[in-house]
């Protein structure tokens, strides 16, 4: 990510580089023409004179042509000092641009130029976990992190574009190129009250949807009362983390080690098990029981169906699979991953 940003910065310096090269070429050509007439014996052709001028201005100095007159040597001195000045200006200009670009990238001041990216709003342990697992599942995915509490991109994060700013402001979202994003994850900020955290998440949702109504937006809320407001704001999916965490805790209390089961099902690595899978044409119009048997023989356990916005877990055996359904599967672990 940083390498691409630096490359764009260098490309952006092409106009300055072109002007410097033009000035050097015009200077070398002019002085070469003059010294050709001053010392025709040393520089028999105009090309020889220009060659000497270009070699001199670049401070290489092969020594194949050397002026012998005082005027010729004065012109050589002018070329030498001009070359040193232009080369210094060229190198320092590029170095300054690279340093400023790297600093701006780390401080979240640069605009993201890609598309099809995932935007994650809010820096916390949940967003860190989301970034790490997303990069495991989709290593080539582009991720943009928006946060207004960080001073610079956190250490250890690679291939992440950081945008520093308020996620409810249009300028910040435009800097993250919201118009070309594929999905947005808005995490709750555990600062202040739960109500103010949810209010900020809903405000960010409104800003996201106003900029890009079609982008799939997942919003984390902390209170049940704000779920309706999040839906009205345009959230496509709402995660009520407080209730979800509470459910895991009570299940672990009633059935010891239930949290270990859920952790295994939801972990994103070589042991990933719980997945959504689109149906193929041959699955349409089959019963749940028939498809359960077929998929189990190939190593997948069918536990439910997602139909539009409805999730059918362990439906009746005669439930008919329809076009557009998503299968909820538990993938069988390979023997090498079972300890």
C-alpha positions in Angstrom: 0.0 0.0 0.0 2.7 2.5 1.0 4.8 1.5 -2.0 1.9 2.4 -4.4 1.5 5.7 -2.6 5.1 6.6 -3.0 5.1 5.6 -6.7 2.1 7.9 -7.3 4.0 10.7 -5.6 7.0 10.2 -7.8 4.7 10.1 -10.9 3.2 13.3 -9.7 6.7 14.9 -9.8 7.0 14.2 -13.6 6.2 17.8 -14.6 9.0 19.1 -12.4 11.4 16.5 -13.7 10.5 17.2 -17.3 11.1 20.9 -16.7 14.5 20.3 -15.2 15.5 18.0 -18.1 14.3 20.6 -20.6 16.3 23.4 -18.9 19.5 21.2 -18.8 19.1 20.2 -22.4 18.5 23.7 -23.6 21.5 24.9 -21.6 23.8 22.1 -22.9 22.6 22.6 -26.5 23.2 26.4 -26.4 26.7 26.2 -24.8 27.6 23.3 -27.1 26.7 25.4 -30.1 28.7 28.4 -28.8 31.8 26.3 -28.0 31.6 24.6 -31.4 32.2 28.0 -33.0 34.8 29.1 -30.5 36.9 25.9 -30.7 36.2 24.1 -34.0 39.4 22.2 -33.8 38.6 20.6 -30.4 34.9 20.2 -31.2 34.7 19.5 -34.9 31.0 18.9 -35.0 28.0 20.4 -33.2 27.1 17.0 -31.8 30.6 16.6 -30.3 30.1 19.9 -28.5 26.6 19.0 -27.3 28.0 15.6 -26.1 30.7 17.3 -24.1 28.2 19.8 -22.6 25.8 17.1 -21.5 28.6 15.0 -20.0 29.9 18.0 -18.2 26.5 19.2 -16.9 25.9 15.7 -15.5 29.3 16.0 -13.6 30.5 12.8 -15.2 33.3 14.3 -17.2 34.7 11.5 -19.5 37.6 13.8 -20.6 37.3 12.8 -24.3 36.7 16.5 -25.2 38.4 19.3 -23.2 38.2 23.0 -24.0 41.5 24.8 -24.3 40.5 28.4 -24.5 39.7 30.6 -21.5 36.2 31.2 -22.8 35.6 27.5 -23.3 36.8 26.7 -19.8 34.5 29.4 -18.4 31.6 27.8 -20.2 32.7 24.5 -18.8 32.7 26.0 -15.3 29.2 27.3 -15.9 28.0 23.9 -17.0 29.6 22.2 -13.9 28.0 24.5 -11.4 24.7 24.3 -13.3 24.8 20.6 -13.3 25.5 20.4 -9.5 22.7 22.8 -8.9 20.2 21.1 -11.1 21.1 17.6 -9.8 20.9 18.8 -6.2 17.5 20.4 -6.9 16.3 17.2 -8.6 17.4 14.8 -5.8 16.2 17.0 -2.9 12.9 17.6 -4.6 12.2 13.9 -5.0 13.5 13.1 -1.5 11.4 15.8 0.1 8.3 14.6 -1.8 8.9 11.0 -0.8 9.4 12.0 2.9 6.3 14.2 3.0 4.3 11.5 1.2 5.3 8.8 3.7 4.5 11.1 6.6 1.2 12.1 5.2 0.4 8.4 4.6 1.2 7.5 8.2 -0.8 10.4 9.5 -3.8 9.6 7.5 -3.8 12.7 5.3 -3.8 11.0 1.8 -6.8 10.1 -0.3 -7.3 6.5 -1.1 -7.3 6.0 -4.9 -8.4 2.4 -5.3 -11.8 0.8 -5.6 -13.7 -2.3 -4.4 -12.1 -1.8 -1.0 -13.5 -2.4 2.5 -13.8 0.6 4.9 -13.5 -0.1 8.6 -14.5 2.8 10.9 -13.1 3.0 14.4 -9.9 1.7 15.8 -10.2 -0.8 18.6 -9.5 -4.5 19.3 -12.6 -5.6 17.3 -11.5 -3.7 14.3 -7.9 -5.0 14.7 -9.3 -8.5 14.8 -11.5 -7.9 11.8 -8.5 -6.5 9.8 -6.3 -9.5 10.7 -8.9 -12.1 9.8 -10.0 -10.4 6.6 -6.4 -10.4 5.5 -6.2 -14.1 6.2 -9.3 -14.9 4.2 -8.6 -12.4 1.4 -4.9 -11.5 1.4 -5.3 -9.2 -1.6 -8.2 -7.2 -0.3 -7.8 -3.4 0.1 -8.7 -2.1 3.5 -9.2 1.6 4.5 -9.2 2.4 8.3 -11.0 5.6 9.4 -10.4 6.9 12.9 -10.2 10.3 14.5 -8.4 9.2 17.7 -5.2 7.9 16.2 -2.3 10.2 15.5 -0.8 7.9 12.9 -1.2 4.4 11.4 -0.7 1.8 14.3 2.5 -0.2 14.2 2.3 -3.7 12.8 -0.5 -3.0 10.3 0.6 -3.6 6.7 -1.3 -3.0 3.4 -3.8 -0.7 5.2 -4.6 2.8 4.1 -5.3 5.1 7.1 -7.6 8.1 7.0 -7.6 10.3 10.0 -10.9 12.1 10.5 -14.5 12.1 11.7 -16.4 9.3 9.9 -19.6 11.3 10.0 -18.1 14.1 7.8 -18.4 13.9 4.0 -14.8 15.1 3.5 -13.4 12.2 5.5 -15.5 9.6 3.6 -14.5 11.1 0.3 -10.9 10.8 1.3 -11.6 7.1 1.9 -13.1 7.0 -1.6 -16.5 5.9 -0.2 -18.1 6.0 -3.6 -16.1 3.0 -4.9 -16.1 1.0 -1.7 -17.6 -2.6 -1.6 -18.6 -2.6 2.0 -18.3 -0.7 5.3 -17.9 -1.9 8.8 -18.8 0.7 11.5 -17.6 -0.4 15.0 -18.8 1.1 18.2 -16.5 3.4 20.1 -16.4 2.5 23.8 -15.8 6.2 24.8 -18.4 7.9 26.9 -21.9 6.4 27.3 -23.3 3.6 25.2 -26.0 6.0 23.9 -23.4 8.5 22.6 -21.4 5.7 21.0 -24.5 4.4 19.2 -25.5 7.9 18.2 -22.1 8.4 16.5 -22.4 5.0 14.8 -25.8 5.9 13.4 -24.6 9.3 12.3 -21.7 7.7 10.5 -24.2 5.3 8.8 -26.3 8.2 7.6 -23.2 9.9 6.2 -22.0 6.6 4.5 -25.4 6.0 2.9 -25.8 9.6 1.7 -22.5 9.2 -0.2 -22.9 5.7 -1.4 -26.5 4.3 -0.9 -25.7 0.9 -2.4 -22.6 0.0 -0.3 -23.2 -2.9 2.1 -23.0 -1.4 5.6 -22.5 -3.4 8.8 -23.1 -1.4 12.0 -22.2 -2.4 15.6 -24.5 -1.1 18.2 -24.4 -1.4 22.0 -28.0 -0.9 23.0 -31.1 -2.7 21.8 -33.0 0.6 21.7 -30.9 1.9 18.9 -31.4 -1.0 16.5 -34.5 0.6 14.9 -32.6 3.9 14.4 -29.7 2.0 12.8 -32.1 0.4 10.4 -33.7 3.7 9.6 -30.3 5.1 8.9 -29.8 2.5 6.2 -27.7 -0.2 7.9 -27.8 -3.4 5.9 -26.7 -5.5 8.9 -26.7 -4.7 12.6 -24.6 -6.5 15.2 -25.7 -5.9 18.8 -22.4 -6.7 20.4 -23.6 -6.4 24.0 -26.4 -8.9 23.6 -24.2 -11.2 21.5 -21.5 -11.2 24.1 -24.1 -11.7 26.9 -25.5 -14.7 25.0 -22.1 -16.3 24.8 -21.5 -15.7 28.5 -24.8 -17.2 29.6 -24.4 -20.2 27.4 -20.9 -20.8 28.8 -22.4 -20.5 32.3 -25.1 -23.1 31.5 -23.0 -25.3 29.3 -19.3 -25.2 30.2 -16.9 -24.6 27.3 -19.6 -23.5 24.9 -17.5 -20.5 24.2 -14.8 -22.8 22.9 -17.2 -24.4 20.5 -18.3 -21.0 19.2 -14.7 -19.8 18.9 -13.8 -22.9 16.8 -16.8 -22.3 14.5 -16.0 -18.6 13.9 -12.2 -18.6 13.8 -10.8 -17.5 10.4 -7.7 -19.7 9.6 -7.0 -23.1 8.2 -9.7 -24.4 10.6 -12.5 -22.1 9.4 -15.7 -24.1 9.7 -18.9 -22.0 9.7 -19.6 -20.6 6.2 -22.3 -19.4 3.9 -22.4 -21.1 0.5 -24.5 -20.2 -2.5 -26.5 -23.0 -4.0 -25.9 -24.5 -7.4 -28.7 -25.2 -9.9 -28.9 -28.9 -9.0 -29.8 -28.0 -5.4 -32.9 -26.1 -6.3 -36.2 -27.9 -5.4 -34.4 -30.5 -3.3 -35.6 -31.0 0.3 -33.5 -30.0 3.3 -33.2 -33.6 4.3 -32.0 -34.8 0.9 -29.4 -32.0 0.6 -28.3 -32.6 4.2 -27.4 -36.2 3.3 -25.7 -35.3 0.0 -23.6 -32.6 1.5 -22.6 -34.7 4.6 -21.2 -37.4 2.3 -18.8 -34.8 0.8 -17.7 -33.4 4.2 -20.1 -30.5 4.9 -22.8 -30.4 7.6 -25.9 -28.4 6.5 -27.4 -26.7 9.6 -29.7 -24.1 8.0 -30.7 -21.8 5.1 -30.6 -18.1 4.7 -33.5 -17.0 2.6 -33.5 -13.3 1.8 -33.4 -11.6 5.3 -34.6 -14.7 7.1 -32.3 -17.3 8.7 -33.8 -20.8 9.0 -31.7 -22.9 11.4 -32.5 -26.6 11.5 -35.7 -26.2 9.4 -38.2 -29.1 8.9 -36.8 -31.9 6.9 -39.3 -31.3 4.0 -38.2 -27.6 3.6 -37.7 -27.1 -0.2 -34.5 -25.3 -1.3 -35.3 -22.3 -3.4 -33.4 -20.3 -6.0 -31.3 -17.6 -4.3 -31.0 -19.4 -0.9 -27.7 -19.5 0.9 -26.6 -22.7 2.7 -25.3 -22.4 6.2 -22.6 -25.1 6.5 -20.1 -26.4 9.0 -17.1 -27.6 7.0 -15.4 -30.8 8.1 -11.9 -30.4 9.4 -9.0 -32.0 7.6 -7.3 -34.7 9.6 -4.1 -32.6 9.7 -5.9 -29.8 11.6 -7.4 -32.0 14.3 -5.3 -32.2 17.4 
